[in-house]
Amino acid sequence: MDKSCPTPLPATISPHRLGGSKPRRLWRRMGWGLLLLVGTGSLWSLPTAIAPPAAIAYTTRLNLFLTRSDQESFEALLRRAEITARAGVQRSFDADILASTAVITVVADSQGITVPLLTVEVSRAEWRARPDVEYWARYYEAAKALLAL
């Protein structure tokens, strides 16, 4: 048998069926599969791109400073601190829709002495249900003595 001359193919087998279009078909299948894989992956990430997940919510912290006037009583200063804290909580939630909790500390300054008066820590849902600073506030009892009032 002569090795330089290949044996003729039977009439029922065409050269195209042996491999002429096989790589092309394989590439088409891989191309569609790859396109399908990438397309579905981007569809899964689409909701995350449109609306961020709730795990991004965080706490806003704000320190507000008040200066006591010369003849102002401690009770009047405390009322001003409550009004300021209420405005701070509301402003924190209005300014940032992702904030889930607000922590507001009101600090008073009297003749060079700086003392925290109250701290309000409240979640957005709690504030919506009961927007009352006196209910959510933690008052510092030593503030009056430290300010010498």
TIDRENMI-656318 format. One record per residue (C-alpha): residue in one letter; x negated, y negated, z; residue number from 1; chain. Coordinates in steps of 0.1 Angstrom, whole numbers. Example, Ala and Ser with C-alpha at 12.3 -4.5 7.8 and 13.67 -1.06 7.14 Angstrom:
2
+----+-------+-------+-------+-----+----+
! aa !     x !     y !     z !   i ! ch !
+----+-------+-------+-------+-----+----+
!  A !  -123 !    45 !    78 !   1 !  A !
!  S !  -137 !    11 !    71 !   2 !  A !
+----+-------+-------+-------+-----+----+
END
This chain:
149
+----+-------+-------+-------+-----+----+
! aa !     x !     y !     z !   i ! ch !
+----+-------+-------+-------+-----+----+
!  M !     0 !     0 !     0 !   1 !  A !
!  D !   -12 !   -34 !    -9 !   2 !  A !
!  K !   -12 !   -59 !    20 !   3 !  A !
!  S !   -14 !   -90 !    -1 !   4 !  A !
!  C !    20 !   -83 !   -17 !   5 !  A !
!  P !    49 !   -82 !     8 !   6 !  A !
!  T !    75 !   -57 !     4 !   7 !  A !
!  P !   106 !   -70 !   -13 !   8 !  A !
!  L !   136 !   -76 !     9 !   9 !  A !
!  P !   167 !   -56 !     5 !  10 !  A !
!  A !   194 !   -75 !   -14 !  11 !  A !
!  T !   217 !   -77 !    17 !  12 !  A !
!  I !   193 !   -98 !    37 !  13 !  A !
!  S !   187 !  -134 !    26 !  14 !  A !
!  P !   156 !  -153 !    35 !  15 !  A !
!  H !   178 !  -180 !    52 !  16 !  A !
!  R !   191 !  -155 !    77 !  17 !  A !
!  L !   156 !  -145 !    88 !  18 !  A !
!  G !   146 !  -179 !   102 !  19 !  A !
!  G !   150 !  -207 !    77 !  20 !  A !
!  S !   178 !  -224 !    96 !  21 !  A !
!  K !   173 !  -208 !   130 !  22 !  A !
!  P !   150 !  -236 !   144 !  23 !  A !
!  R !   174 !  -262 !   131 !  24 !  A !
!  R !   204 !  -246 !   148 !  25 !  A !
!  L !   184 !  -242 !   180 !  26 !  A !
!  W !   175 !  -279 !   179 !  27 !  A !
!  R !   211 !  -289 !   174 !  28 !  A !
!  R !   222 !  -268 !   203 !  29 !  A !
!  M !   195 !  -282 !   225 !  30 !  A !
!  G !   202 !  -318 !   214 !  31 !  A !
!  W !   239 !  -315 !   222 !  32 !  A !
!  G !   232 !  -298 !   255 !  33 !  A !
!  L !   207 !  -325 !   264 !  34 !  A !
!  L !   232 !  -352 !   254 !  35 !  A !
!  L !   259 !  -335 !   275 !  36 !  A !
!  L !   236 !  -333 !   305 !  37 !  A !
!  V !   225 !  -369 !   304 !  38 !  A !
!  G !   261 !  -381 !   296 !  39 !  A !
!  T !   276 !  -363 !   326 !  40 !  A !
!  G !   248 !  -375 !   348 !  41 !  A !
!  S !   256 !  -411 !   340 !  42 !  A !
!  L !   293 !  -405 !   345 !  43 !  A !
!  W !   286 !  -392 !   380 !  44 !  A !
!  S !   266 !  -423 !   389 !  45 !  A !
!  L !   291 !  -447 !   374 !  46 !  A !
!  P !   313 !  -450 !   405 !  47 !  A !
!  T !   283 !  -458 !   426 !  48 !  A !
!  A !   273 !  -486 !   403 !  49 !  A !
!  I !   308 !  -501 !   403 !  50 !  A !
!  A !   316 !  -499 !   440 !  51 !  A !
!  P !   287 !  -494 !   465 !  52 !  A !
!  P !   292 !  -466 !   491 !  53 !  A !
!  A !   304 !  -475 !   525 !  54 !  A !
!  A !   271 !  -465 !   541 !  55 !  A !
!  I !   256 !  -498 !   530 !  56 !  A !
!  A !   277 !  -517 !   557 !  57 !  A !
!  Y !   256 !  -533 !   584 !  58 !  A !
!  T !   256 !  -556 !   614 !  59 !  A !
!  T !   252 !  -593 !   612 !  60 !  A !
!  R !   234 !  -611 !   641 !  61 !  A !
!  L !   237 !  -648 !   647 !  62 !  A !
!  N !   223 !  -670 !   675 !  63 !  A !
!  L !   241 !  -703 !   680 !  64 !  A !
!  F !   226 !  -731 !   701 !  65 !  A !
!  L !   246 !  -757 !   721 !  66 !  A !
!  T !   231 !  -787 !   738 !  67 !  A !
!  R !   249 !  -797 !   771 !  68 !  A !
!  S !   257 !  -834 !   774 !  69 !  A !
!  D !   248 !  -852 !   807 !  70 !  A !
!  Q !   282 !  -852 !   824 !  71 !  A !
!  E !   296 !  -819 !   809 !  72 !  A !
!  S !   308 !  -793 !   834 !  73 !  A !
!  F !   299 !  -756 !   831 !  74 !  A !
!  E !   335 !  -747 !   823 !  75 !  A !
!  A !   336 !  -773 !   795 !  76 !  A !
!  L !   303 !  -759 !   781 !  77 !  A !
!  L !   317 !  -724 !   783 !  78 !  A !
!  R !   349 !  -734 !   764 !  79 !  A !
!  R !   327 !  -750 !   737 !  80 !  A !
!  A !   306 !  -718 !   736 !  81 !  A !
!  E !   338 !  -697 !   731 !  82 !  A !
!  I !   350 !  -719 !   703 !  83 !  A !
!  T !   316 !  -718 !   686 !  84 !  A !
!  A !   314 !  -680 !   690 !  85 !  A !
!  R !   349 !  -676 !   674 !  86 !  A !
!  A !   338 !  -697 !   644 !  87 !  A !
!  G !   305 !  -677 !   642 !  88 !  A !
!  V !   323 !  -644 !   641 !  89 !  A !
!  Q !   348 !  -655 !   615 !  90 !  A !
!  R !   321 !  -671 !   594 !  91 !  A !
!  S !   300 !  -640 !   595 !  92 !  A !
!  F !   328 !  -618 !   583 !  93 !  A !
!  D !   339 !  -643 !   556 !  94 !  A !
!  A !   304 !  -648 !   543 !  95 !  A !
!  D !   295 !  -612 !   539 !  96 !  A !
!  I !   320 !  -585 !   528 !  97 !  A !
!  L !   296 !  -557 !   536 !  98 !  A !
!  A !   292 !  -567 !   572 !  99 !  A !
!  S !   309 !  -541 !   595 ! 100 !  A !
!  T !   300 !  -556 !   628 ! 101 !  A !
!  A !   291 !  -591 !   640 ! 102 !  A !
!  V !   270 !  -599 !   671 ! 103 !  A !
!  I !   271 !  -636 !   681 ! 104 !  A !
!  T !   250 !  -649 !   709 ! 105 !  A !
!  V !   257 !  -685 !   721 ! 106 !  A !
!  V !   227 !  -701 !   739 ! 107 !  A !
!  A !   230 !  -734 !   759 ! 108 !  A !
!  D !   202 !  -759 !   763 ! 109 !  A !
!  S !   204 !  -782 !   793 ! 110 !  A !
!  Q !   174 !  -805 !   802 ! 111 !  A !
!  G !   149 !  -782 !   785 ! 112 !  A !
!  I !   163 !  -750 !   800 ! 113 !  A !
!  T !   176 !  -725 !   774 ! 114 !  A !
!  V !   200 !  -698 !   787 ! 115 !  A !
!  P !   224 !  -674 !   769 ! 116 !  A !
!  L !   260 !  -680 !   779 ! 117 !  A !
!  L !   278 !  -652 !   761 ! 118 !  A !
!  T !   275 !  -625 !   735 ! 119 !  A !
!  V !   304 !  -613 !   713 ! 120 !  A !
!  E !   300 !  -579 !   696 ! 121 !  A !
!  V !   330 !  -569 !   675 ! 122 !  A !
!  S !   337 !  -548 !   644 ! 123 !  A !
!  R !   356 !  -562 !   615 ! 124 !  A !
!  A !   386 !  -539 !   622 ! 125 !  A !
!  E !   387 !  -549 !   659 ! 126 !  A !
!  W !   385 !  -586 !   650 ! 127 !  A !
!  R !   413 !  -583 !   625 ! 128 !  A !
!  A !   434 !  -566 !   651 ! 129 !  A !
!  R !   426 !  -590 !   679 ! 130 !  A !
!  P !   407 !  -622 !   671 ! 131 !  A !
!  D !   402 !  -632 !   707 ! 132 !  A !
!  V !   367 !  -642 !   718 ! 133 !  A !
!  E !   375 !  -639 !   755 ! 134 !  A !
!  Y !   385 !  -603 !   750 ! 135 !  A !
!  W !   353 !  -593 !   731 ! 136 !  A !
!  A !   328 !  -616 !   749 ! 137 !  A !
!  R !   302 !  -605 !   774 ! 138 !  A !
!  Y !   295 !  -634 !   798 ! 139 !  A !
!  Y !   262 !  -638 !   815 ! 140 !  A !
!  E !   270 !  -645 !   852 ! 141 !  A !
!  A !   236 !  -660 !   860 ! 142 !  A !
!  A !   239 !  -687 !   833 ! 143 !  A !
!  K !   255 !  -712 !   857 ! 144 !  A !
!  A !   229 !  -708 !   884 ! 145 !  A !
!  L !   200 !  -709 !   858 ! 146 !  A !
!  L !   214 !  -741 !   843 ! 147 !  A !
!  A !   217 !  -756 !   879 ! 148 !  A !
!  L !   253 !  -766 !   874 ! 149 !  A !
+----+-------+-------+-------+-----+----+
END
